[in-house]
């Protein structure tokens, strides 16, 4: 039996007679214009920025219009490749913003009762 590979994100799925109906990694979000890249949807664990970059590079050579999500009516019917690109760029920007936020020095003002003697 073959191992099927998601053409949107490059994830290799377990062996099976038929391809999985949806991918566990890339999912169409509510606006039907973007996808989300998650390691674990139930636990809201996102993929790393490096993993998203690998996905984008892996699917770049393919031409596709549709992206199918896991739930009813979560399909991007047109311009799916551009939706993946937009989503990846949005992911990159947010990852940079979070990294910059973590790297910014933080200061606290001691309370009056906390003075060292």
JOHUGI-V303617 format. One line per field, one symbol per residue. ss: DSSP state (2 for helix, 1 for strand, 0 for the rest). phi: phi as a letter, one per 30 degrees, with the letter a starting at -180 (. if undefined). psi: psi as a letter, one per 20 degrees, with the letter a starting at -180 (. if undefined). A space follows every 50 residues. Layout:
ss: ???
phi: ???
psi: ???
This chain:
ss: 00111000000111100000000001110000001111110000110022 22222222200000001100000011000222222222222222222222 22200000000222000
phi: .dcdcdddbidccddadbdddbcdccbdcedhbbbccbdbddchcddddd ddddddddceddcaccbccdcehcbcdbiddddddddddddedddddddd dddddbbbcddedcddc
psi: qqoqppigijpprrqqhqqqhrqigpqprhikirrqoqhoghjloqqqhh ggghgghhigiqpqhqpprirpjmpohqkhghggggggggggghggghgh ghipqqqqpqrhijpq.
